[in-house]
Amino acid sequence: MTNNDILKKLRVALMLRDDQIVEILELVDFRISKSELGAFFRAEDHENYMECGDQVLRNFLNGLVIHLRGTKENPKNPNDVLAKHKAEIPKKENTKDRPEFKAAPKDSERARGDQKPSKTGSANRPKKKEFPKGNGKVQVVEKVVYKNGKNKK
Protein backbone atom coordinates (compact mmCIF):
# COMPACT_ATOMS: atom_id res chain seq x y z
CA MET A 1 0.00 0.00 0.00
CA THR A 2 1.49 3.33 -1.05
CA ASN A 3 1.42 6.66 0.77
CA ASN A 4 -1.09 7.88 -1.81
CA ASP A 5 -3.46 5.03 -0.92
CA ILE A 6 -3.16 5.80 2.81
CA LEU A 7 -3.87 9.49 2.19
CA LYS A 8 -6.89 8.66 0.01
CA LYS A 9 -8.34 6.25 2.56
CA LEU A 10 -7.92 8.71 5.42
CA ARG A 11 -9.56 11.44 3.37
CA VAL A 12 -12.59 9.26 2.70
CA ALA A 13 -12.83 7.78 6.21
CA LEU A 14 -12.62 11.17 7.93
CA MET A 15 -14.78 12.93 5.30
CA LEU A 16 -12.16 15.60 4.59
CA ARG A 17 -12.20 18.08 1.71
CA ASP A 18 -9.03 19.31 0.03
CA ASP A 19 -9.16 22.70 1.77
CA GLN A 20 -9.48 20.97 5.14
CA ILE A 21 -6.41 18.84 4.39
CA VAL A 22 -4.48 22.01 3.47
CA GLU A 23 -5.52 23.55 6.83
CA ILE A 24 -4.46 20.39 8.70
CA LEU A 25 -1.02 20.53 7.04
CA GLU A 26 -0.71 24.22 7.99
CA LEU A 27 -1.17 23.26 11.67
CA VAL A 28 2.35 21.77 11.53
CA ASP A 29 3.72 24.62 9.35
CA PHE A 30 3.73 22.56 6.16
CA ARG A 31 2.49 24.54 3.15
CA ILE A 32 1.00 22.79 0.13
CA SER A 33 -1.42 24.00 -2.56
CA LYS A 34 -4.71 22.38 -3.50
CA SER A 35 -3.40 21.50 -6.95
CA GLU A 36 -0.37 19.71 -5.49
CA LEU A 37 -2.69 17.88 -3.12
CA GLY A 38 -5.01 16.94 -6.00
CA ALA A 39 -2.07 15.33 -7.80
CA PHE A 40 -1.77 12.81 -4.95
CA PHE A 41 -5.39 11.69 -5.43
CA ARG A 42 -5.16 11.12 -9.19
CA ALA A 43 -4.94 7.72 -10.87
CA GLU A 44 -1.42 6.35 -11.24
CA ASP A 45 -1.59 6.41 -15.04
CA HIS A 46 -2.64 10.09 -15.16
CA GLU A 47 -0.01 12.50 -16.50
CA ASN A 48 -0.26 14.84 -13.47
CA TYR A 49 -0.04 12.05 -10.86
CA MET A 50 2.53 12.65 -8.12
CA GLU A 51 3.91 10.18 -5.63
CA CYS A 52 3.12 11.21 -2.05
CA GLY A 53 6.39 11.37 -0.18
CA ASP A 54 7.04 10.22 3.37
CA GLN A 55 7.45 13.81 4.54
CA VAL A 56 4.00 14.86 3.28
CA LEU A 57 2.28 11.86 4.90
CA ARG A 58 4.21 12.28 8.17
CA ASN A 59 3.26 15.96 8.38
CA PHE A 60 -0.36 15.17 7.53
CA LEU A 61 -0.57 12.55 10.29
CA ASN A 62 1.03 14.91 12.84
CA GLY A 63 -1.36 17.68 11.79
CA LEU A 64 -4.29 15.28 11.99
CA VAL A 65 -3.44 14.47 15.61
CA ILE A 66 -3.48 18.18 16.45
CA HIS A 67 -6.66 18.72 14.42
CA LEU A 68 -8.57 15.93 16.15
CA ARG A 69 -7.14 15.99 19.69
CA GLY A 70 -6.08 19.60 19.98
CA THR A 71 -3.05 20.79 21.92
CA LYS A 72 -2.19 20.31 25.59
CA GLU A 73 -3.39 23.83 26.35
CA ASN A 74 -6.58 23.48 24.31
CA PRO A 75 -7.70 19.81 24.12
CA LYS A 76 -10.58 18.74 21.86
CA ASN A 77 -12.89 15.74 21.73
CA PRO A 78 -12.22 13.86 18.45
CA ASN A 79 -15.86 12.74 18.18
CA ASP A 80 -17.01 16.37 18.20
CA VAL A 81 -14.57 17.24 15.43
CA LEU A 82 -15.73 14.30 13.29
CA ALA A 83 -19.39 15.19 13.92
CA LYS A 84 -18.61 18.72 12.74
CA HIS A 85 -17.10 17.33 9.51
CA LYS A 86 -20.19 15.21 8.94
CA ALA A 87 -22.49 18.21 9.47
CA GLU A 88 -20.55 20.28 6.92
CA ILE A 89 -21.22 17.81 4.11
CA PRO A 90 -23.95 19.34 1.91
CA LYS A 91 -27.16 17.38 1.56
CA LYS A 92 -28.32 16.48 -1.93
CA GLU A 93 -31.45 18.47 -2.64
CA ASN A 94 -32.02 17.29 -6.19
CA THR A 95 -33.88 14.18 -5.05
CA LYS A 96 -37.11 16.15 -4.59
CA ASP A 97 -36.79 17.80 -8.02
CA ARG A 98 -36.98 14.48 -9.81
CA PRO A 99 -40.49 13.30 -10.63
CA GLU A 100 -41.50 10.08 -8.98
CA PHE A 101 -41.66 7.13 -11.34
CA LYS A 102 -44.94 5.29 -11.26
CA ALA A 103 -45.30 2.25 -13.45
CA ALA A 104 -48.37 2.18 -15.63
CA PRO A 105 -50.74 -0.64 -14.72
CA LYS A 106 -50.78 -3.56 -17.12
CA ASP A 107 -54.52 -3.98 -16.86
CA SER A 108 -56.89 -1.03 -16.72
CA GLU A 109 -59.36 -3.16 -14.72
CA ARG A 110 -56.82 -3.60 -11.91
CA ALA A 111 -55.96 0.11 -11.93
CA ARG A 112 -59.38 1.17 -10.66
CA GLY A 113 -58.55 0.03 -7.14
CA ASP A 114 -61.86 0.89 -5.49
CA GLN A 115 -63.98 -1.26 -7.80
CA LYS A 116 -64.02 -4.95 -8.49
CA PRO A 117 -62.94 -6.10 -11.92
CA SER A 118 -65.83 -6.41 -14.29
CA LYS A 119 -67.12 -9.84 -15.26
CA THR A 120 -66.72 -9.07 -18.96
CA GLY A 121 -62.95 -8.64 -18.61
CA SER A 122 -62.52 -12.18 -17.40
CA ALA A 123 -64.42 -13.60 -20.37
CA ASN A 124 -61.76 -12.33 -22.77
CA ARG A 125 -58.92 -14.03 -20.94
CA PRO A 126 -57.79 -17.45 -22.15
CA LYS A 127 -58.25 -20.21 -19.62
CA LYS A 128 -55.26 -21.83 -18.02
CA LYS A 129 -54.15 -25.10 -19.51
CA GLU A 130 -55.04 -28.00 -17.35
CA PHE A 131 -52.47 -30.75 -17.01
CA PRO A 132 -53.45 -34.37 -17.35
CA LYS A 133 -53.58 -36.31 -14.13
CA GLY A 134 -50.27 -37.72 -13.05
CA ASN A 135 -47.11 -35.82 -12.28
CA GLY A 136 -48.46 -32.52 -13.68
CA LYS A 137 -45.43 -31.94 -15.90
CA VAL A 138 -45.48 -31.41 -19.63
CA GLN A 139 -42.66 -32.83 -21.68
CA VAL A 140 -41.04 -29.73 -23.15
CA VAL A 141 -38.13 -31.24 -25.07
CA GLU A 142 -38.52 -34.15 -27.39
CA LYS A 143 -35.89 -36.77 -27.97
CA VAL A 144 -33.78 -35.55 -30.86
CA VAL A 145 -31.31 -37.42 -33.03
CA TYR A 146 -28.31 -35.23 -33.77
CA LYS A 147 -26.53 -35.51 -37.08
CA ASN A 148 -23.03 -34.09 -37.01
CA GLY A 149 -22.64 -34.08 -40.78
CA LYS A 150 -20.73 -37.35 -40.93
CA ASN A 151 -22.16 -40.08 -43.04
CA LYS A 152 -22.00 -43.45 -41.38
CA LYS A 153 -21.51 -46.38 -43.71
C-alpha positions as a Markdown table, in Angstrom:
| # | Residue | x | y | z |
|---|---|---|---|---|
| 1 | Met | 0.0 | 0.0 | 0.0 |
| 2 | Thr | 1.5 | 3.3 | -1.1 |
| 3 | Asn | 1.4 | 6.7 | 0.8 |
| 4 | Asn | -1.1 | 7.9 | -1.8 |
| 5 | Asp | -3.5 | 5.0 | -0.9 |
| 6 | Ile | -3.2 | 5.8 | 2.8 |
| 7 | Leu | -3.9 | 9.5 | 2.2 |
| 8 | Lys | -6.9 | 8.7 | 0.0 |
| 9 | Lys | -8.3 | 6.3 | 2.6 |
| 10 | Leu | -7.9 | 8.7 | 5.4 |
| 11 | Arg | -9.6 | 11.4 | 3.4 |
| 12 | Val | -12.6 | 9.3 | 2.7 |
| 13 | Ala | -12.8 | 7.8 | 6.2 |
| 14 | Leu | -12.6 | 11.2 | 7.9 |
| 15 | Met | -14.8 | 12.9 | 5.3 |
| 16 | Leu | -12.2 | 15.6 | 4.6 |
| 17 | Arg | -12.2 | 18.1 | 1.7 |
| 18 | Asp | -9.0 | 19.3 | 0.0 |
| 19 | Asp | -9.2 | 22.7 | 1.8 |
| 20 | Gln | -9.5 | 21.0 | 5.1 |
| 21 | Ile | -6.4 | 18.8 | 4.4 |
| 22 | Val | -4.5 | 22.0 | 3.5 |
| 23 | Glu | -5.5 | 23.6 | 6.8 |
| 24 | Ile | -4.5 | 20.4 | 8.7 |
| 25 | Leu | -1.0 | 20.5 | 7.0 |
| 26 | Glu | -0.7 | 24.2 | 8.0 |
| 27 | Leu | -1.2 | 23.3 | 11.7 |
| 28 | Val | 2.3 | 21.8 | 11.5 |
| 29 | Asp | 3.7 | 24.6 | 9.3 |
| 30 | Phe | 3.7 | 22.6 | 6.2 |
| 31 | Arg | 2.5 | 24.5 | 3.1 |
| 32 | Ile | 1.0 | 22.8 | 0.1 |
| 33 | Ser | -1.4 | 24.0 | -2.6 |
| 34 | Lys | -4.7 | 22.4 | -3.5 |
| 35 | Ser | -3.4 | 21.5 | -7.0 |
| 36 | Glu | -0.4 | 19.7 | -5.5 |
| 37 | Leu | -2.7 | 17.9 | -3.1 |
| 38 | Gly | -5.0 | 16.9 | -6.0 |
| 39 | Ala | -2.1 | 15.3 | -7.8 |
| 40 | Phe | -1.8 | 12.8 | -4.9 |
| 41 | Phe | -5.4 | 11.7 | -5.4 |
| 42 | Arg | -5.2 | 11.1 | -9.2 |
| 43 | Ala | -4.9 | 7.7 | -10.9 |
| 44 | Glu | -1.4 | 6.4 | -11.2 |
| 45 | Asp | -1.6 | 6.4 | -15.0 |
| 46 | His | -2.6 | 10.1 | -15.2 |
| 47 | Glu | 0.0 | 12.5 | -16.5 |
| 48 | Asn | -0.3 | 14.8 | -13.5 |
| 49 | Tyr | 0.0 | 12.1 | -10.9 |
| 50 | Met | 2.5 | 12.7 | -8.1 |
| 51 | Glu | 3.9 | 10.2 | -5.6 |
| 52 | Cys | 3.1 | 11.2 | -2.0 |
| 53 | Gly | 6.4 | 11.4 | -0.2 |
| 54 | Asp | 7.0 | 10.2 | 3.4 |
| 55 | Gln | 7.5 | 13.8 | 4.5 |
| 56 | Val | 4.0 | 14.9 | 3.3 |
| 57 | Leu | 2.3 | 11.9 | 4.9 |
| 58 | Arg | 4.2 | 12.3 | 8.2 |
| 59 | Asn | 3.3 | 16.0 | 8.4 |
| 60 | Phe | -0.4 | 15.2 | 7.5 |
| 61 | Leu | -0.6 | 12.5 | 10.3 |
| 62 | Asn | 1.0 | 14.9 | 12.8 |
| 63 | Gly | -1.4 | 17.7 | 11.8 |
| 64 | Leu | -4.3 | 15.3 | 12.0 |
| 65 | Val | -3.4 | 14.5 | 15.6 |
| 66 | Ile | -3.5 | 18.2 | 16.4 |
| 67 | His | -6.7 | 18.7 | 14.4 |
| 68 | Leu | -8.6 | 15.9 | 16.2 |
| 69 | Arg | -7.1 | 16.0 | 19.7 |
| 70 | Gly | -6.1 | 19.6 | 20.0 |
| 71 | Thr | -3.1 | 20.8 | 21.9 |
| 72 | Lys | -2.2 | 20.3 | 25.6 |
| 73 | Glu | -3.4 | 23.8 | 26.4 |
| 74 | Asn | -6.6 | 23.5 | 24.3 |
| 75 | Pro | -7.7 | 19.8 | 24.1 |
| 76 | Lys | -10.6 | 18.7 | 21.9 |
| 77 | Asn | -12.9 | 15.7 | 21.7 |
| 78 | Pro | -12.2 | 13.9 | 18.4 |
| 79 | Asn | -15.9 | 12.7 | 18.2 |
| 80 | Asp | -17.0 | 16.4 | 18.2 |
| 81 | Val | -14.6 | 17.2 | 15.4 |
| 82 | Leu | -15.7 | 14.3 | 13.3 |
| 83 | Ala | -19.4 | 15.2 | 13.9 |
| 84 | Lys | -18.6 | 18.7 | 12.7 |
| 85 | His | -17.1 | 17.3 | 9.5 |
| 86 | Lys | -20.2 | 15.2 | 8.9 |
| 87 | Ala | -22.5 | 18.2 | 9.5 |
| 88 | Glu | -20.5 | 20.3 | 6.9 |
| 89 | Ile | -21.2 | 17.8 | 4.1 |
| 90 | Pro | -23.9 | 19.3 | 1.9 |
| 91 | Lys | -27.2 | 17.4 | 1.6 |
| 92 | Lys | -28.3 | 16.5 | -1.9 |
| 93 | Glu | -31.5 | 18.5 | -2.6 |
| 94 | Asn | -32.0 | 17.3 | -6.2 |
| 95 | Thr | -33.9 | 14.2 | -5.0 |
| 96 | Lys | -37.1 | 16.1 | -4.6 |
| 97 | Asp | -36.8 | 17.8 | -8.0 |
| 98 | Arg | -37.0 | 14.5 | -9.8 |
| 99 | Pro | -40.5 | 13.3 | -10.6 |
| 100 | Glu | -41.5 | 10.1 | -9.0 |
| 101 | Phe | -41.7 | 7.1 | -11.3 |
| 102 | Lys | -44.9 | 5.3 | -11.3 |
| 103 | Ala | -45.3 | 2.3 | -13.5 |
| 104 | Ala | -48.4 | 2.2 | -15.6 |
| 105 | Pro | -50.7 | -0.6 | -14.7 |
| 106 | Lys | -50.8 | -3.6 | -17.1 |
| 107 | Asp | -54.5 | -4.0 | -16.9 |
| 108 | Ser | -56.9 | -1.0 | -16.7 |
| 109 | Glu | -59.4 | -3.2 | -14.7 |
| 110 | Arg | -56.8 | -3.6 | -11.9 |
| 111 | Ala | -56.0 | 0.1 | -11.9 |
| 112 | Arg | -59.4 | 1.2 | -10.7 |
| 113 | Gly | -58.5 | 0.0 | -7.1 |
| 114 | Asp | -61.9 | 0.9 | -5.5 |
| 115 | Gln | -64.0 | -1.3 | -7.8 |
| 116 | Lys | -64.0 | -5.0 | -8.5 |
| 117 | Pro | -62.9 | -6.1 | -11.9 |
| 118 | Ser | -65.8 | -6.4 | -14.3 |
| 119 | Lys | -67.1 | -9.8 | -15.3 |
| 120 | Thr | -66.7 | -9.1 | -19.0 |
| 121 | Gly | -62.9 | -8.6 | -18.6 |
| 122 | Ser | -62.5 | -12.2 | -17.4 |
| 123 | Ala | -64.4 | -13.6 | -20.4 |
| 124 | Asn | -61.8 | -12.3 | -22.8 |
| 125 | Arg | -58.9 | -14.0 | -20.9 |
| 126 | Pro | -57.8 | -17.4 | -22.1 |
| 127 | Lys | -58.2 | -20.2 | -19.6 |
| 128 | Lys | -55.3 | -21.8 | -18.0 |
| 129 | Lys | -54.2 | -25.1 | -19.5 |
| 130 | Glu | -55.0 | -28.0 | -17.4 |
| 131 | Phe | -52.5 | -30.7 | -17.0 |
| 132 | Pro | -53.5 | -34.4 | -17.3 |
| 133 | Lys | -53.6 | -36.3 | -14.1 |
| 134 | Gly | -50.3 | -37.7 | -13.0 |
| 135 | Asn | -47.1 | -35.8 | -12.3 |
| 136 | Gly | -48.5 | -32.5 | -13.7 |
| 137 | Lys | -45.4 | -31.9 | -15.9 |
| 138 | Val | -45.5 | -31.4 | -19.6 |
| 139 | Gln | -42.7 | -32.8 | -21.7 |
| 140 | Val | -41.0 | -29.7 | -23.2 |
| 141 | Val | -38.1 | -31.2 | -25.1 |
| 142 | Glu | -38.5 | -34.1 | -27.4 |
| 143 | Lys | -35.9 | -36.8 | -28.0 |
| 144 | Val | -33.8 | -35.5 | -30.9 |
| 145 | Val | -31.3 | -37.4 | -33.0 |
| 146 | Tyr | -28.3 | -35.2 | -33.8 |
| 147 | Lys | -26.5 | -35.5 | -37.1 |
| 148 | Asn | -23.0 | -34.1 | -37.0 |
| 149 | Gly | -22.6 | -34.1 | -40.8 |
| 150 | Lys | -20.7 | -37.4 | -40.9 |
| 151 | Asn | -22.2 | -40.1 | -43.0 |
| 152 | Lys | -22.0 | -43.4 | -41.4 |
| 153 | Lys | -21.5 | -46.4 | -43.7 |
